[in-house]
Amino acid sequence: MNQATDKIYIANNFSANVTALDGNFKSDATISTVIFPYDLAVNSTTNKIYVTSFNPYAYATQTSVAVIDGATDQSTTVTDPNAADPIAVAVNPITNKIYVANIGNVGKNGTNVGSITVIEGVTNSITNIVDPKAFGPHALSVNPVSDKVYIANVDSISGSGNGGVTLLDGATNSFVTITDPSARTTGNAFGAAEVAVDSATGKVYVANSASNNITVIDGATNATATIADPKAASPVALAVNPATEKIYVANSGSGNVTVIDGGAIATSFTLFVKLEGNGSGAIDGNPAGIVCGSLCSASFASGTTVTLTASAASGSIFSGWSGACSGTGTCSVTVTANESVIATFSAASLPDFSLKPASASLTAQRSGQVADVITIAPQNGNFASTIQLSCAVSGPAPMPTCALSPSSVTPGTNPATSTLAVIAPTSSAGLTLPEGRLSSPLYAVLLSMPFALIGLGLASGKSKARRRPLWFLCSLFLGFVAIQTGCGGGSSSQQMQPQNYIVIVTGTSGAIQRTAQVTVTVQ
C-alpha cells in the first residue's frame, strides 16, 4: 500500500498484471507488468512500485523486476542477467534502494543457487550479491533506520536444513550469515513474508516454516533467541505492529495465528560457571565476561556463542566439562537461555621417584669394603629432573665411611642405579672385659699390688732370713699372673664383638626427598 496516495496494489500471478485499488477498495487501474507477478513493494517517497516475477510451476527462469510509476501507472522492466526467479522484494525509502531475493532455479531447470539483486532507485542500475553459505533466498525485510537488510534462506549450501538469515549492510553491500541453531527454515520455499523488522526496537522476526517456532534477532548484536508455540505448526508469514510491539504469525500447518509480545522477549541471558574437584584451575571466556575463579557468571545477548577454555593450576589436571558442555576440549555454549557449565579439576599425580637397595643388610670385615646397588626408579611417569645422592652412617665409633657413584642421576622414564661403597674401620668398639671387672691396665696394677707388698714385707723382715728370697720370688710370680689376667690374656670372653651400623642413602630433587636404609655389620 502507498499511504501517500492511498492506493493498494495487488499482484496477479497468472494474469501478468497488477491491480491498483483506491482507498475505498475500488478498482483504479489494471497495470500490465512482467510475467508471473509474485511479490511487490512500494516506495511512498518516490511513488514507485516494484514487482517480482516468479512461478514455481513455470519451467522458464525469470530474471526481471517490473517498476511501476504510481503517478502514470506505466510499467518498465529492470533485468538482472545473474538473477534466477526473483521471488521477494523490499524497499528502503530513505536510501531509495530496492532489494530483490532471487530464489534460484536448482531443481527446476538449472544450477543457480540464488542471489540478491540491489537496484538503485534513481538510475535502476543493479548489483548482484551472492552469499556463499546460503541456498535459495526467498524472503526479506529492510530496516531503513539502520540500513540493514535481512534475507531468509531456504537452506544452507551444505544442505543442513537451516539456511539462517543473510544480513546485508545497505551502505557497503557486505554481508554476514546469522544462524539460529534451533531453527528449521526448510519447508515453504515460496513464502515471501517470513521476515519482519521492527524499526523502533531493531528486532527482526523470522518464521521458521519447518518448525513451530520463530527466531528473534537482536539488530544491535545479531544475537538470536527462539520462541516456540506448542500449538503452532509451519509458520509461513508474520507481521509486526511497531506501536504495540505485537508480532502476528500465521501458521499454515495448524490453521491458527500466534501473537507474540515483543516487549517481553528476553534479549540477554546469564551463563554460570562452577569449579569442582580436588584440584584447582581457571576458566577464561570469549567474548570477555567469564574469568573464573574470580568472575564465574556473566550476561550475554541472546544467541551469543561463548567459548570457555580451562587451564589447570600446577599440580592439577583438567578432568572435563559437565552441564551445558562435555569432554575435555574447549566448551562452546550458545546462550539462548540461562545456562550452567561445570568444570572439574583433579589433583595430579606428580612425577616422583623411589630408592631401593639390592640388599638391605651387608657384612664387612674390619678394614674391609662392601658394596650395594641402589636403584632409583621414576614414579608417575617421566622424572626428568636431576636427583642428588648422598649417604650417612650412624652407630658406635669408630664408624665406617660410605660413598655413592655416581652421586647424581636423571632417571627419565627408566630406572637408574648408583653403587654404594661402605669401608669398615681398622678397629672396633667391641673390645670387652669379663662382667664385673675393671677395664684397662689400671685393673692389672691394682690386682698385683697386694702380692708385691707381701713380697716386700717378707723380704725386709729380720726373722727367718733364710726364707726371704723364696717368698719374694713367689710374690713376683703371683703379681705376674694378676697382670696377665687383668690385661685379658688367655680369656675367650675378651675377644672383639660384631658391631651394627645403619647407612641412610638420601635422594634429593627440589622439594622431593626420598631415603633408603642399609644395615652393615662389622666383625
C-alpha positions in Angstrom: 0.0 0.0 0.0 1.1 3.5 -0.8 -0.1 5.6 2.1 0.9 8.8 0.5 -1.5 8.2 -2.4 -4.0 5.9 -0.6 -3.6 3.2 -3.2 -3.4 -0.5 -2.8 -1.6 -2.8 -5.3 -2.3 -6.5 -5.9 -0.1 -8.8 -7.8 -2.0 -11.3 -10.1 0.4 -14.1 -10.6 -1.4 -15.8 -13.5 -2.6 -12.6 -15.2 0.7 -10.8 -15.8 -0.7 -7.6 -14.4 -1.2 -5.7 -11.1 -4.5 -4.3 -9.9 -4.5 -0.9 -8.3 -7.3 -0.1 -5.8 -8.2 3.3 -4.3 -8.7 3.7 -0.6 -12.3 2.6 -0.9 -11.1 -0.7 -2.4 -12.5 0.3 -5.8 -10.6 -0.7 -9.0 -8.5 2.2 -10.1 -6.3 0.6 -12.8 -5.0 -2.7 -14.2 -1.4 -2.4 -15.0 0.5 -4.7 -17.3 3.8 -5.9 -15.8 6.3 -8.7 -16.0 5.0 -12.3 -16.4 4.0 -14.1 -13.2 3.9 -11.0 -10.8 4.5 -12.5 -7.4 5.5 -10.0 -4.7 5.6 -6.2 -4.6 6.9 -3.3 -2.5 6.1 0.4 -2.6 8.4 3.3 -2.2 6.0 6.0 -0.9 8.7 8.7 -1.2 9.2 8.2 -5.0 5.7 6.7 -5.7 7.3 3.7 -7.4 6.1 0.1 -7.1 8.4 -2.8 -7.7 7.0 -6.2 -8.7 8.9 -9.6 -8.8 8.4 -12.3 -11.4 8.1 -15.9 -10.2 6.0 -19.0 -10.6 7.1 -22.3 -9.1 5.3 -24.3 -11.8 6.7 -22.4 -14.8 9.7 -24.1 -16.4 11.3 -20.9 -17.6 13.6 -18.9 -15.2 12.7 -15.3 -14.8 15.3 -12.5 -14.4 13.3 -9.3 -14.4 11.5 -6.9 -12.0 8.8 -4.5 -13.1 8.9 -0.9 -12.0 5.5 0.9 -11.9 5.3 4.7 -11.9 2.4 5.3 -9.4 1.7 8.7 -11.0 1.1 7.4 -14.5 0.5 3.6 -13.9 3.2 2.9 -16.5 5.5 -0.1 -16.1 9.1 -0.6 -17.1 11.4 -3.5 -16.6 14.7 -3.9 -14.8 16.6 -7.1 -15.7 19.5 -8.7 -13.8 21.1 -11.3 -16.0 22.6 -13.1 -13.0 19.3 -13.4 -11.2 17.2 -16.5 -11.2 13.5 -16.3 -10.3 13.1 -13.1 -8.3 10.6 -14.1 -5.6 10.6 -11.3 -3.0 11.3 -7.5 -2.9 11.7 -4.8 -0.2 12.5 -1.1 -0.3 14.5 1.3 1.8 12.7 4.6 1.2 15.5 6.6 2.9 18.3 5.4 0.6 16.0 4.7 -2.4 17.5 1.2 -2.8 15.4 -1.8 -3.7 16.4 -5.3 -2.7 15.3 -8.5 -4.5 15.6 -12.1 -3.3 16.3 -14.4 -6.2 15.4 -17.9 -5.1 17.4 -19.6 -7.9 16.5 -22.5 -10.2 18.2 -25.5 -8.7 15.8 -28.5 -9.0 13.8 -26.6 -11.6 15.9 -26.2 -14.7 19.3 -25.0 -13.7 22.1 -24.7 -11.2 21.6 -21.1 -9.8 21.5 -21.4 -6.0 20.1 -17.9 -5.6 21.3 -14.3 -5.1 20.3 -10.8 -4.1 19.8 -8.0 -6.6 20.3 -4.4 -5.4 18.6 -1.8 -7.6 19.5 1.9 -7.4 16.1 3.7 -7.4 17.3 6.7 -9.4 19.2 5.0 -12.2 17.8 1.5 -12.0 21.4 0.2 -12.1 21.9 -3.2 -10.5 24.4 -5.1 -8.3 24.1 -8.9 -7.8 25.3 -10.3 -4.5 25.8 -14.0 -3.6 26.1 -15.3 0.0 28.2 -18.5 -0.5 26.7 -20.0 2.6 23.1 -19.5 1.6 20.8 -21.6 -0.6 17.5 -20.2 -2.0 17.0 -16.7 -0.6 13.2 -16.3 -0.6 12.1 -13.6 1.9 13.5 -10.3 3.0 12.8 -7.2 5.0 14.6 -3.8 5.4 15.3 -1.7 8.5 15.6 1.8 7.0 16.9 3.3 10.2 20.0 1.0 10.4 20.1 0.5 6.6 20.3 -3.3 7.1 18.5 -5.9 5.0 17.6 -9.4 6.4 17.1 -12.2 3.9 15.7 -15.6 4.9 17.2 -18.6 3.1 15.5 -21.9 2.3 18.6 -23.9 3.3 22.3 -23.7 3.8 24.6 -24.5 0.9 25.6 -27.7 2.8 22.0 -28.9 3.0 21.8 -28.7 6.8 18.1 -27.7 6.7 18.9 -24.5 8.5 19.7 -21.7 6.0 19.8 -18.9 8.5 19.5 -15.3 7.6 21.8 -13.3 5.4 22.4 -9.8 6.9 23.2 -7.3 4.1 24.7 -3.9 5.0 23.0 -1.5 2.7 25.9 1.0 2.9 28.6 -1.4 1.9 26.8 -4.3 0.3 28.8 -6.6 2.7 27.1 -9.4 4.5 27.2 -12.0 7.3 25.1 -15.1 7.9 23.2 -15.3 11.1 22.1 -18.8 12.2 19.7 -19.8 15.0 20.7 -23.4 15.9 17.1 -24.1 17.0 15.6 -23.0 13.6 14.5 -25.1 10.6 13.9 -22.8 7.7 13.5 -25.5 5.0 9.9 -26.2 4.1 8.0 -23.4 2.4 10.3 -22.2 -0.3 7.5 -20.0 -1.7 6.8 -17.8 1.3 7.8 -14.2 0.8 6.6 -12.8 4.1 8.7 -14.8 6.5 10.8 -11.9 7.8 9.6 -8.7 9.5 11.6 -5.8 11.1 10.5 -3.6 14.0 12.5 -0.4 13.2 11.7 1.1 16.6 13.4 -1.7 18.6 15.7 -3.0 15.9 14.4 -6.5 16.4 14.0 -8.9 13.5 11.4 -11.8 13.4 11.8 -14.8 11.2 9.2 -17.5 10.7 10.8 -21.0 10.6 8.5 -22.8 8.3 9.6 -26.3 9.1 9.1 -26.0 12.8 6.7 -24.4 15.4 9.0 -21.5 16.3 10.2 -18.1 15.2 13.7 -16.6 15.5 14.2 -13.2 17.1 17.4 -11.4 16.0 18.8 -8.5 18.1 19.6 -5.9 15.4 22.4 -4.4 17.5 24.3 -7.6 18.4 23.0 -10.2 15.8 22.2 -12.4 18.8 19.3 -14.8 18.4 16.5 -16.1 20.6 14.0 -18.8 19.7 10.3 -18.6 20.6 8.2 -21.7 20.2 4.5 -22.1 20.2 3.4 -25.7 21.1 0.1 -25.1 19.4 1.7 -23.9 16.1 2.9 -25.7 13.0 4.6 -24.4 9.9 4.7 -20.7 10.5 4.8 -19.1 7.0 4.2 -15.4 7.4 4.4 -12.7 10.1 3.8 -9.0 10.6 4.9 -6.5 13.3 2.9 -3.7 14.8 5.6 -1.2 16.0 3.2 0.8 18.1 2.2 -2.1 20.3 5.3 -4.3 19.8 3.0 -7.2 18.9 4.0 -9.8 16.3 1.4 -11.8 14.5 2.5 -15.2 13.0 0.3 -17.2 10.5 0.7 -21.0 11.0 -0.2 -22.9 7.8 0.1 -26.3 9.4 -2.2 -25.6 12.4 -4.6 -23.1 11.0 -4.1 -20.5 13.7 -2.2 -17.3 14.5 0.4 -16.9 17.2 0.6 -13.5 18.9 3.9 -12.5 20.5 4.5 -9.7 22.9 7.8 -8.3 21.6 8.4 -6.2 24.7 8.5 -9.3 26.9 11.2 -11.1 24.9 14.4 -11.5 26.8 17.4 -10.2 24.9 20.1 -11.4 27.3 20.8 -14.5 29.5 23.2 -15.5 32.2 26.0 -18.1 31.8 27.1 -19.6 35.1 30.4 -21.5 35.5 31.2 -23.6 38.6 34.5 -25.2 39.6 34.5 -28.6 41.2 37.0 -31.4 42.1 40.0 -31.7 44.5 42.3 -29.8 42.1 42.4 -26.2 41.1 42.4 -24.2 37.9 40.8 -21.3 36.0 38.3 -20.7 33.2 38.6 -17.9 30.6 35.7 -16.9 28.3 35.5 -15.4 24.8 33.9 -13.0 24.3 35.0 -11.4 27.6 32.9 -11.8 30.7 33.8 -15.1 32.3 37.1 -15.2 34.2 36.5 -18.0 36.8 37.9 -18.2 39.6 37.2 -14.6 40.1 34.1 -14.0 37.9 32.0 -17.1 37.3 28.9 -15.7 35.8 28.1 -13.1 33.1 25.2 -11.9 31.0 25.3 -12.2 27.2 23.0 -11.2 24.5 20.7 -14.0 23.4 22.3 -16.1 20.8 25.8 -15.3 21.7 28.2 -18.2 21.4 30.6 -18.2 24.4 33.8 -20.2 24.2 35.3 -21.4 27.5 38.9 -22.5 27.9 40.1 -24.4 31.0 43.6 -24.0 32.4 44.7 -26.4 35.2 46.9 -25.0 38.0 50.3 -26.5 38.9 49.7 -29.9 40.5 46.3 -30.3 38.9 44.7 -31.6 35.7 41.5 -30.6 34.0 39.1 -33.6 34.1 36.3 -32.3 31.9 33.1 -30.4 31.5 29.6 -31.2 32.5 26.3 -29.3 32.4 25.9 -27.5 29.0 29.2 -28.9 27.8 31.1 -32.2 27.8 34.5 -33.6 27.0 37.9 -32.0 27.8 38.4 -29.6 24.9 37.1 -26.1 24.7 33.5 -25.5 25.7 31.2 -23.6 23.3 27.8 -22.5 24.6 25.2 -20.6 22.5 23.3 -18.6 25.1 19.6 -18.7 24.3 18.5 -19.2 27.9 20.2 -19.2 31.3 23.0 -21.9 31.1 25.3 -23.6 33.6 28.6 -25.2 33.0 30.7 -27.2 35.5 34.5 -27.5 35.1 36.2 -30.3 37.2 39.8 -30.1 38.1 41.6 -33.1 39.8 44.8 -33.2 41.8 47.5 -34.5 39.5 49.9 -37.4 40.4 53.2 -35.6 40.1 56.4 -37.3 38.9 58.2 -38.9 41.9 61.0 -41.4 42.5 61.9 -44.2 44.9 65.2 -45.6 46.3 65.7 -49.4 46.8 68.9 -51.2 47.8 69.7 -54.6 46.2 70.4 -55.9 49.7 69.0 -54.4 53.0 71.9 -55.8 55.1 75.7 -56.2 54.5 78.5 -57.8 56.4 82.1 -56.4 56.4 85.3 -57.4 58.0 87.4 -54.8 59.8 89.4 -52.7 57.4 87.3 -54.4 54.6 84.9 -52.9 52.0 81.4 -54.0 50.8 79.2 -52.7 48.0 75.5 -52.5 47.3 73.4 -51.3 44.3 70.8 -48.6 44.9 68.0 -48.5 42.3 66.4 -45.1 41.6 63.1 -45.7 39.9 60.8 -43.0 38.4 57.2 -42.9 39.7 54.1 -41.4 37.9 55.7 -41.2 34.5 58.8 -39.3 33.4 61.1 -37.9 36.1 63.2 -35.5 34.1 64.9 -33.7 36.9 68.4 -34.5 38.4 68.5 -36.4 41.7 71.4 -35.7 44.1 72.5 -38.7 46.1 74.2 -38.8 49.5 74.8 -41.2 52.3 75.4 -41.1 56.1 76.4 -43.7 58.7 75.2 -44.0 62.3 76.5 -46.3 65.1 79.3 -46.7 67.7 82.7 -45.2 67.0 84.9 -45.7 65.1 82.3 -45.8 62.2 82.6 -47.0 58.7 82.7 -44.5 55.8 80.4 -44.5 52.7 80.3 -43.2 49.2 78.0 -43.3 46.1 78.9 -43.5 42.5 77.5 -41.7 40.6 76.4 -39.1 43.1 73.6 -37.8 40.8 71.2 -39.4 38.3 68.4 -38.3 36.0 66.1 -41.4 35.6 63.7 -40.1 32.9 61.3 -42.9 32.3 63.7 -45.8 33.1 65.3 -46.8 36.5 68.8 -45.6 37.2 71.4 -47.1 39.6 74.2 -46.0 41.8 76.8 -48.1 43.7 77.0 -47.7 47.5 80.5 -48.4 48.9 81.0 -49.0 52.7 84.5 -49.1 54.1 84.8 -50.7 57.6 87.2 -49.2 60.3 90.5 -50.9 61.2 89.5 -51.3 64.9 86.2 -51.8 66.7 84.4 -50.7 69.8 83.8 -54.4 70.5 86.8 -55.0 72.9 85.1 -56.1 76.2 86.1 -57.4 79.6 84.5 -60.1 81.8 81.5 -58.9 83.6 82.1 -57.1 86.9 85.8 -56.3 86.2 87.6 -53.0 85.9 88.8 -52.3 82.5 92.2 -51.1 81.2 95.7 -51.8 82.6 94.7 -50.0 85.9 92.9 -53.1 86.8 96.1 -55.2 86.4 98.1 -52.8 88.5 95.6 -52.8 91.3 95.4 -56.6 91.2 99.1 -57.1 91.5 99.7 -54.6 94.3 98.9 -56.9 97.4 101.3 -59.5 96.2 104.1 -57.0 95.6 103.6 -55.6 99.1 103.7 -59.0 100.7 106.8 -59.9 98.9 108.5 -56.7 100.0 107.4 -57.2 103.7 108.8 -60.6 103.8 112.0 -59.5 102.2 112.5 -56.8 104.8 111.9 -58.9 108.0 114.7 -59.8 110.4 113.4 -63.3 111.2 113.6 -66.3 109.1 116.2 -64.7 106.9 116.7 -67.8 105.1 113.2 -67.8 103.7 113.1 -64.2 102.3 114.3 -65.0 98.8 111.7 -67.7 98.4 108.8 -65.5 99.5 109.9 -62.7 97.3 110.1 -64.9 94.2 106.6 -66.2 95.0 105.1 -62.8 95.3 106.6 -61.7 92.0 105.1 -64.8 90.2 101.6 -64.1 91.7 101.8 -60.5 90.5 102.7 -61.5 87.0 99.7 -63.8 86.9 97.5 -61.0 88.1 98.8 -58.6 85.4 98.1 -61.2 82.7 94.6 -61.7 83.9 93.9 -58.0 84.1 95.0 -57.4 80.6 92.8 -60.1 79.2 95.4 -62.7 78.3 94.2 -66.2 77.9 90.4 -65.4 78.2 87.9 -66.0 75.2 85.4 -63.6 76.7 87.8 -60.8 75.9 87.6 -61.2 72.0 86.3 -58.4 69.6 82.5 -58.3 69.4 80.5 -57.7 66.0 79.0 -54.1 65.7 76.0 -53.0 63.6 75.8 -49.7 61.7 72.9 -48.0 59.8 73.7 -46.4 56.4 71.0 -44.0 55.2 71.0 -43.2 51.4 69.2 -40.0 50.5 68.0 -38.8 47.1 67.0 -35.1 46.7 65.4 -33.3 43.8 64.0 -29.9 44.6 61.4 -30.3 47.3 61.2 -34.1 46.8 63.4 -36.2 49.1 63.4 -40.0 49.4 65.6 -42.4 51.6 66.7 -46.0 51.7 68.3 -47.9 54.6 71.1 -50.5 54.7 72.3 -52.3 57.8 76.1 -53.0 57.9 77.6 -55.5 60.4 81.3 -55.1 61.0 83.0 -58.2 62.6 
